[in-house]
Amino acid sequence: MSSFETKGVVIKTQDFKENDKLVWIFTEKIGKITAIAKGAKKSRSKYLSVTLPLCFADYMLFRGKNLYTLSEGKINNSFQGLLGNLEKLTYSSYLCELIDICLVDEESNRGLFKDFVTCLYLLNTDAIDYELLVRAFELKILKATGYALKLDNCVLCNSRMNTGSYISISSFGGVCEKCEKEHGVYISKGAYNALRFLNSLDMDKMYRVNITPEIKEEISKVTSLIFSSNYSKKPKSLEMLDYIKER
């Protein structure tokens, strides 16, 4: 077995055998992996804290034949404060589900990893619109997995677009006034411009953005349609997100 060290965030765990855990970690170096943490269920285990959901740590891992084995872990931020707030917990759980559902195992994406960690830090504050933060991260996931939205030019004829009012779900982008509208959704020009702005914005600049609830709802409609059309699973936390938005 070969060993290596990498930063990572625990996105999911599962009990395994009597005292062990299976841990899904989104790592900086090699993307999403599954590791076994032996003895992690024991109350005095050195792995107990570093295998909690949302834990951001430096991990030492051994590559085995079928699974990785966790050897060491040093916490950078446990993000356990997110677990005590229903809204923050639901949004962070949704982000973890997106990583789990959308990413292929062992496919490195350092840019997306940085965006993911930035999201968790921003969720851990009280100075940002959490729903808008999640919409922006959805766009980063789409870009990282080959479904980036094209909004500056028409996806059908490639003509330049200053703004738009129609998004093609099947072609992943804006459609100009001259081209045929099918397999897509109409949105307001305000929502189109906001979508284009979010699509190019760095995640650590999200605290500067302020968008109306109506436009956020339009953006959510677009991203939801693309996710449901291109990924095999639907995040379970979506129902709780809808509940929170309706409160």
BELKAUR-V596383 format. One record per residue. N is the residue number from 1. RES is the residue in one letter. BURIAL is I if it has 24 or more other ideal C-beta (glycine too) atoms within 12 Angstrom, else O. Layout:
N_RES_BURIAL / N_RES_BURIAL
//
This chain:
1_M_O / 2_S_O / 3_S_O / 4_F_O / 5_E_O / 6_T_I / 7_K_I / 8_G_I / 9_V_I / 10_V_I / 11_I_I / 12_K_I / 13_T_I / 14_Q_O / 15_D_O / 16_F_O / 17_K_O / 18_E_O / 19_N_O / 20_D_I / 21_K_I / 22_L_I / 23_V_I / 24_W_I / 25_I_I / 26_F_I / 27_T_I / 28_E_I / 29_K_I / 30_I_I / 31_G_I / 32_K_I / 33_I_I / 34_T_I / 35_A_I / 36_I_I / 37_A_I / 38_K_I / 39_G_O / 40_A_I / 41_K_I / 42_K_O / 43_S_O / 44_R_O / 45_S_O / 46_K_O / 47_Y_I / 48_L_I / 49_S_I / 50_V_I / 51_T_I / 52_L_I / 53_P_I / 54_L_I / 55_C_I / 56_F_I / 57_A_I / 58_D_I / 59_Y_I / 60_M_I / 61_L_I / 62_F_O / 63_R_I / 64_G_O / 65_K_O / 66_N_O / 67_L_I / 68_Y_I / 69_T_I / 70_L_I / 71_S_I / 72_E_O / 73_G_I / 74_K_O / 75_I_I / 76_N_O / 77_N_I / 78_S_I / 79_F_I / 80_Q_O / 81_G_O / 82_L_I / 83_L_O / 84_G_O / 85_N_O / 86_L_O / 87_E_I / 88_K_I / 89_L_I / 90_T_I / 91_Y_I / 92_S_I / 93_S_I / 94_Y_I / 95_L_I / 96_C_I / 97_E_I / 98_L_I / 99_I_I / 100_D_I / 101_I_I / 102_C_I / 103_L_I / 104_V_O / 105_D_O / 106_E_O / 107_E_O / 108_S_O / 109_N_I / 110_R_O / 111_G_O / 112_L_I / 113_F_I / 114_K_O / 115_D_I / 116_F_I / 117_V_I / 118_T_I / 119_C_I / 120_L_I / 121_Y_I / 122_L_I / 123_L_I / 124_N_I / 125_T_O / 126_D_O / 127_A_O / 128_I_I / 129_D_I / 130_Y_I / 131_E_I / 132_L_I / 133_L_I / 134_V_I / 135_R_I / 136_A_I / 137_F_I / 138_E_I / 139_L_I / 140_K_I / 141_I_I / 142_L_I / 143_K_I / 144_A_I / 145_T_I / 146_G_O / 147_Y_I / 148_A_O / 149_L_I / 150_K_I / 151_L_I / 152_D_I / 153_N_O / 154_C_I / 155_V_I / 156_L_I / 157_C_O / 158_N_O / 159_S_O / 160_R_O / 161_M_I / 162_N_O / 163_T_O / 164_G_I / 165_S_I / 166_Y_I / 167_I_I / 168_S_I / 169_I_I / 170_S_O / 171_S_I / 172_F_I / 173_G_I / 174_G_I / 175_V_I / 176_C_I / 177_E_O / 178_K_O / 179_C_O / 180_E_O / 181_K_I / 182_E_O / 183_H_O / 184_G_I / 185_V_I / 186_Y_O / 187_I_I / 188_S_I / 189_K_O / 190_G_O / 191_A_I / 192_Y_I / 193_N_I / 194_A_I / 195_L_I / 196_R_I / 197_F_I / 198_L_I / 199_N_I / 200_S_O / 201_L_I / 202_D_O / 203_M_I / 204_D_O / 205_K_O / 206_M_I / 207_Y_O / 208_R_O / 209_V_I / 210_N_O / 211_I_I / 212_T_O / 213_P_O / 214_E_O / 215_I_I / 216_K_I / 217_E_I / 218_E_I / 219_I_I / 220_S_I / 221_K_I / 222_V_I / 223_T_I / 224_S_I / 225_L_I / 226_I_I / 227_F_I / 228_S_O / 229_S_O / 230_N_I / 231_Y_I / 232_S_O / 233_K_O / 234_K_O / 235_P_I / 236_K_O / 237_S_I / 238_L_I / 239_E_O / 240_M_O / 241_L_I / 242_D_O / 243_Y_O / 244_I_O / 245_K_O / 246_E_O / 247_R_O
//
